[in-house]
């Protein structure tokens, strides 16, 4: 049995016992909860930052009974309320567990009607909770219905055995028949297939270890000077991620790490430090990005940061003429370019590096299968650092089961405020009010309209109602030079409102723009809405995101749910919650291959990952990896 602590409403337990239990789970008692692993007692209230949460939680007592549990943000505002938490040991190394009972989630959020998986009994339907008398005490139990209307009752102390059934968008599951060998046979079949999958993945890891990587020297004076030029204090997560990247680059093994965190949480600075380390050591760096605008922004930032050092930074994208591109390609081949930022153009056959040492991939999930295959051919012996602001549930689970090396960056910058997000039916009156509010404080506005054919029409409509504003237009069919001109005007605050398609979704940072209006927001996925919202609120100014929709009778129920979620989960660090909601709403496609997808359907995604974790731990132990 694994070591854990279960906290739930109405549980009778003293705050002193909880504090002692947390200490036994390697949590650190103190005055605050700034980082995961911290807890602090404040009278009859306990604040705690669980190891697998993106926000701290507060537990309130009434005498010796827990009365309320909820997460809170940096402004101490309540975010989400919980009925039950499962506190797992802190940044604990993975061990081989003899069963699938070890939970991957720190909370259980299910509602009546949801399909659930019980580790011992299989797939059932959650009916609700029921108060029952056991040993002279009234306790709440989870009611789960199985085939033939049979039911089981699960105590909250055994809640770790239950998880929500997530099916990645395939058909509904079959309820397990209690008292039969059906569930046992299902688990055995899945376990056999999962072991083969785990073995394949670990073989790839082993091959990378055999190939080896570049062993970079310790920090030079240049490296220290470069890092000291960063004008902000690193967050705890930035420090940890930077240290991990540094350790891996200084080892003889190839690095393949993902930096996963919210928009503006400092992933780029970690990547820049890695890029400088490689370039200053005589190796070339390829910085691959999905859009020309993001390429341009990274290029400008890199040039500014490298200005005091004899390093050459270039950019390959539509913003370069054919003649300029030809010259840059020749210089890359001759080793005269140290760092090159580019779109998929970097993956073309005519790009040959003299000594490529580091590949940085920003928003890797945005590259198609063909592009990823090309990336794989160039990875042997090269360190790889991937960045994403939109957490992929599979990636998070893979990190939990010990397959993928991931640095989760969950700590927001100290002065960052959450973005106030509201959903409204389209109204020119609301648009005018939002723009006027931003302009009164000398700010700027993004207006996102993702249809090129009528974006000029909507811009004209707004301009007619606000004739004194200065507007600009940007979309993917405009010539590169025109896009660049408009973006520079926006950066220089010569434009009040930028009307744009979703080409600004990735990475563009305009500190003075702190209102974004997203038209027809119902047509965007949750991840896209979260990314777009991240274009504002990058500094300490209160930012606003307005999601405009048609009348409710004109949009699908799934779209309505997405809009409800983007409004509800607007707190700092909400990306992880949104990623899970997105997974539940529309699935994640065929993310594990056809055969593994079938296994997921048989047991649910969470339980599949529990089995995978067990197999990975077993194989790592067997092969001493």
N, C-alpha and C positions, 0 to 999 in steps of 0.2 A: 504494500500500500504506500502511495506517495505521501509526502509530507505537505500539508496545506492547512489553510484556515478558512472556514466558511463563515461568512457574516451575512445575516439576513434580518429583515424587519421582524420585530417581536421576539427575537432570540434573547433568552435570559443568560447574560454573561457579563461579568464586571469589566470595566474599562482596563483595570490593572492586568487581568488575565489576557486580554487581547494584546496589550502592549508587550507582555512577556512572550506571547506566542509569536508576535512580529519579530522580536529580537532573536528568537529561535530560528526564524526563517531568513535570517541575515539582513533584516531591515535596520536602519540606523535611526535611533531616537534623537531628537534635537528640538530646535525652536521653530523650524519651518519645514515646508515640503517643496523645496525648489527643484529637486531632481527625483527620478524614479529610485525607489529604495528608501526614501525618507518617511518618517512619521513623527508627529508631534501631538502630545496631549495638551488640551486647553480646557481645563475644568471638566465638565461632563461631555466634552466634544473631543473627538479624535480626528486629526487630519492625516491622510495617508496617500502616498503616491505609489500605487501598485506597479510591479515590474512590467506588466503587459498592458498598461493603460496609457493613453495619450494625455490625460488630465488627472490631477489629484482628486481624491474623494474626501468627503466629510461624513463622519458617522456620529449621530447624535443619540444620547441616552436619555431615558426617563427612568430615574432610579437605576435598577440593574437590567433594564430591558431596552434593547435597541429600538428607537422610535423612527429614525429616518436615515437614509443613505443616499447621497447624491454627489455627483462630480461638480467641480466649480472651476472657473477660469481665473486668470491672473488678477481680475478685478473683484474676485471673490463672489462673482455672480453665479447662482445655481444654473447648471447646464442640463444635466440628465439625472433623473431619479432612478434608483435601482431597488429591486426587492431582494436581490441576492448577489453577493460577490464571492468569488473563489480566489483567495490570495495564494499565489504560488511562490515558491522560494525566490529571492532576488538573484539576476544575471548569472544564474547557476549554470554550471557546465552540463551539457546533455549527458544523461546516463541511460543505460539500457533498462527499460521497465518491462516487467514480465507480462503486462496486459495493456489494453488500449484505454485504461481508465484515466490516464493522465490528461487533464483538460488543456486545450490550446487557447481557450478564451477565458477572460477573467470575470465574465458575467453571463447570466442566462436570461435572455430577453425573448420570451415566447408568449403568445396570446392564444386564447381558445380557438381551436380550429387548425392551428399549425401542426404540420408533421414534425415528429421528433424521433430521435434515435436513442435508445437505451443500450448501453454497451453490452448488457447481458441478455436483453429480451428482444432487441431488434426495433423495427420501424413501427411506430404507432401514431395516434392522433391525440394531441393534448386537448383535454376536455375543460380543464380549469383546476382550481385548487379546492380542497375540501378539508374542513376542520373535523378532526377525529380525536377521540379520547384514547390515549395510550398510556398505560401505567399511571392512571389518575391525573394525567396532564392533557390539556387540549393542545394539539399541534396541527399545523397546516401541512397537507400532503398534495403532491402533484398527481392528478388523475390522468392516466394514459390509456386510451382505448386501442385494442388490437383486433385482429380478425375475429369474426363470429361474435362481436360485441363483448368480448372479454376485456377486463380492465386490471391494471395494477396501480398501486398507490406508492409513490416514492417520497420519502422524507426529504426535507431540505438538507439534512446532513449528507444525503446521498445524491445531491443535485449534480455533482461532478460527473455522474454516469449518464446524464442526459445532455443532448445538444440539439439545436434546431436542425432539421433536415433541409439541406440546400442542394439543389439538383442540377444547377448549371443550365437551366432552361429546357430540360428534356421533360418527358411525360411524368405524370404523378406516380409515386411509388406504390407498391403493393404492401398492405399491412401484414405484418408477420403473424403467424399462427402460434399462439402460446402453447407450451407443452409438447411441441414437436421438435425435430432436429433441424428444422428449416434454417433458423438463424445461425446455428453452429456451422452448417454446411456452406451457407453464404459467406460467412467470415473466412472460412478455410479457403474457399475459391478466390476471394478477393486478396487474401494474404499471399497466396501463391503468385498471383499476377503482380502484386505490388512489389514482392521481393525481386522479381526479374527487372522491374522498372528501376528500383533502387540500385540494383547491381549495375545496370547500364549507366546511370547517372554517376555513380561512384567510380566507374571505370574511366569516364571522361575526366573526372577530377584527378584520378591517379595518373593519367597520361599527361595532364598539364604539369603535374609535379615532376614527372620524369623529364619532360622537356626543359623545365627550369625557366628562370627569367633573368632579368638584369638586376644585379646587386648594386644599388646606388650607395654612394658614400654618405657619411654622417653630415649633419647640417653644416653648410659652409657659411662664411661671413655674408655672402650674397643672399643666401637663403634667409638668414636671420634678418637682414636689412629689408628684404622683400616683405617678410611677414610683419615686421614692425610698421610698415607703411599702411597697413590696413587700419582705417580710421575708427573702427568700432571694436568694442570688446567682444571676443568670441563667446558664444553661448556654450554651456557645458556640453551639449551634443556636438557642436562644431569642434570643440577641443578633442572629444573622444574620437570623432570620425577622422580628424586630421592625424591624430596619433596612430590610429589603425592603418590608415593609408601609408603613413611614413614608415611604420614597422614593416609592412608588406613590401614596400618598394626597396627597403634596405635589406630584405632577405633575398635568398637565391631562388625563391619560388615565384611563379607568375601570380600576379594579382588579378582577381576578377570580382570586383566589389560593386555593390549598388548603394548609392546614397539616396535614401527615400525620406522625403519630408515635405512639409507644407511650402506653399509659394512664399518666397522671400525669407526662408529660414536659414539661408547661408550655405546652400550646397555649392554655389558657384565659387565662393572663396576657398572652400576645401579643394575643389577641382583646380583652381588657379595655382594653389600652392603645390599641388602634385605636378602640374604642367611646368612650373618654374623649376622644380627639382629635376625633372627629366631634361629640360632644355639646357639648364645651367651645367648639366653633366655631359653635354655633347650629344644627347639623343633628340630625335624629332618627335613632335607631338601633333596628333591629328585630333581636332575638336569637331566632332560630327553633330550637327543640329538639324531639326526637321524643316525650318523655314528660313527664308532669306532675311527676314526682319530680325529674327533671333541671332542669325549669323552675324549680321551687322552690329547688333548691340554687343555681343561677346567680343567681336573684333575691336570695337572702340574701347571697351573696358580693359581688354588685354593690352592694347597699345598703351593706354594710360598707365597701367600698372607696371609695364616693362620699360617705360620710358627712360629710367635711370640705368638701364643695363644694356650691354651690347648684344641684344637678342632680336632676331627678325621675326615679326608677326605679320601674317598675310591672311587674306580671305578669298575663298573661291565660292562664288554664287552668281546669280543673275545680275548682281550689282557690279560685276566686272565685265568689261568688254572682252571679245574673243582674243584680241591682241594681248590684253592684260592677263587673261587666263593662261595663254600660251607661255608667257614670260614667267609667271608664277610656277607653272608645272615644271618648267626647265630648272628653275631654282630649287624646287623641292627635290628633284632627281639628283641635283648636284650637291645637296646638303646645305644650301645657302638659306633655306627657310627653316627656322627653329620650331615655330608653332603656326599651324595653318587651321583656320576655322572655316568650315564649309558645310553645305547641304549635301544631299546624296551625290552631288558632283564629285565629292571626295572618293566615292566608291567606283568611279569610272576606271576602265582598263588602262587608260593612259596615265594614271597617277601612280608613279613609282617613287617610293621613299628611299633615300640612301641608308638611313639608320633610324627606322621608326622604333621608339621605345615605349610610347604611351598612347593609347586610344581612349579618348573621352567621348562618351555618347550621351547627349542631352535628350531626355524624353525618348528613351530607347523603344518604348511601346508604340511610338508613332511611325516606326520604320516597318515596311512590309516584309513578307517572308523572303522575297528575292533579295532585298537589301541586307537582311540579316544573314543570308547564306554567304553573301559577299564579305560581310564583316567576319564571319567565321574563318574564311580562308586567309585572313590577314592577322589572325589573333595568335598564332603559334609563337610562343616566346615573347609576346608583347603584353605589357600590363594593360588591363582594361578597367576603366572606372565609368560606371553608368550613373546617370542622374535622373530622378523622376520626382515631380511634385504631386503626381496623381498615383496614390498607392494602388497597386494591383493586388487584390486579395490573394491570388495564387502565390505571388512573390512573398507576401507577408507570411503565409503559411509555410512556404518552402524554407524561409529563414527560421521559423519556429521548429521545423523538423530537422534542421541541421544540414540542409542541402545547399542553400544559397547563403553567401556571405553578404549580409545587409547591415548597413548603418542606418538606424532609424533616427531621424533628426526631428524631435518632437518639441524642443524648447523654443518658444517664440522669442524674438528680440525683446528686451526689457520694456521698451516704450510702445510696442505694437498694440494696437487696439483691434478688436474684432470688427468685421465689416457688417454694418447694419443692412440686412437683406430683406427686401419686401417684394411680394408678388402682387401685381395689379392687372386688371383688364386694361387693354390699350386705351389711352386717353391723352390727347394732345395737351390737356390741362395739366395732367400729372407730369408729362415730359417738360413742359414749360417751367413748372414749379421746381423740379429737380435741377434743371439747368441754371435757373436764376439763383437758386440757393448756393450752388457751387461757384458761380461767377461772382457773387457778392463777397466771397472770401478769397477772391483772386485765384481761383482754381480752374481746372480744365475738366472736360468730360469726354469719355468714350461712349459712342452710340453704336452698338453692334446690330447690324442687320445682315443676315447671312445669305441674301439673294442678290446676286450682282445685277440681275435684270431690272430691279426696281429700287436699288439702293439710292440712286440719284433722285428718284421721285420722293422717297421718304425724307431725304435731306432737304429737298426744296420745301416740303410741307412744314418742317420744323423751322426752317429759315424764314418762311413767310409769316410765321407766328412770333418769331424772335428776330426781326430784321437787323438788329444792331450787333448780332453775334458774328464772329468770324469762323467759318467752317472749312473743313478739308475732307477729302474723299480718298480712301485707300481700299483696293481690292486686287486680287491676284491676276487679273487680266490687264492691268495697267502696265506700261513699260517700267522696267526696273528703275530707270532714272527718275521717273515721276513719283514712284512710291518712295524712293529715297528722299526726294525733295519735300514731299508732304510730311514724312516722318520727322525730318530735321526741323521743319517749321513747327511741328507739334512739340518737339523737344525744347525748342527755343521759345515756347509760349506765344507764337505768332498766330496760333489757331486756338479758338475756344473749345470747339466741339469737333472731334474727329469721327466721321461716319465711316465705319469699316466693316468688312466681313470678319470671319473668325481668324484671319491671318495674323491678328495681333494676340492670339490666344496664348502662344508659348513665349514666355520670357521677357517680353518688352516691358521696360521699367521706366515710367514717367512719374517721378515723385510728386509733381504738381497736379497730376490728374487723380482725383479722389472720388469721382462719381462715375459709375458705369451703368448704362441703360442697355439692357439686352432685349431686343424686340423679338417677338415670337419665340420666347424662351422655352416653350413647350416642345420645340423641334430639336433641342439640344439634349445630349445625355448628361447624367449627373456629373461625370468627370469633366466634361466640357464646360458646364456651368461653373464648376468649382475653379477650373483653370481661368476662365474669363473673369470671374470675380476677383481672382488674385492679381489682376492688372492694377487694382487700386488698393489703397491701404498699406502701402509699402513703408510708410513712415509713421510718425506719432500723431498724424492728423486723423480725425474721425472720417472714415470712408463710408460710401453708400453704394449699394447695388440694387437696381430696380429691374425686376424680371417682369416683362410685359407679356401678356397672353391674350388670345381671342376669348370669346365667351366660352364658358365651361362646356356647353353642349356641342361645341365644335372641336374639342380635343379629347383624346383617348384617356381612359382612367389611369393607365400607366404613366402618361405624361403629367396628369394631375398629381400623382404620387411623387414624381420627381420634383415638381415645383414645391410641394409641401415639404419635402426633405431638404431642399436647398435653402428654404426659409427657416426651417427648424434648426438645421445644423450649420449655423453661421459663426459659431464660437471658434476661437483659435484652436488649431489642431483637429478640426472637424473632418479633414480629408479621409481619415481612417474609417470613421463612421459612415461617411458617404460611399466609400468604396464597398463596404459590406452591404449597404442598402442597394447599391447598383447591382451587386452580384445577385441579391435576392429578387430584384425586379425583373432583370432581363437575362440573367445567367452570364456566363463568360465565354460562350462559344466552345469550340473544341480545343481547350487549352492544354490537355494532357495526352492527346493522341486518341484515336478511335477506341482502342481496347481499354485504356485506362478510363475513358469516359463512361464506358459500360459499367466498370467497377464502381465509379462514383454514383451512378444511378442506383446500384444495388444496396449501398450503405449510406449514401449522403456524403457531401464534400468534407465536412468536419471530421466525421468518423474515418473516412478514407485517409485523411491527413494524420489522424492518430495512429492508424495502422502503419502508414508510411514512416512516421517518426520511429515507431518501434523497430521496423525493419532496418532503417538507416542506422540506428544506434547499434543494433545487433551486428550488422555487417561491418561497421567501423570498428567495433570491438573485436570481431573475428579476424579482420585484416590489419588490425593495429594502425588504423588511419588517424 
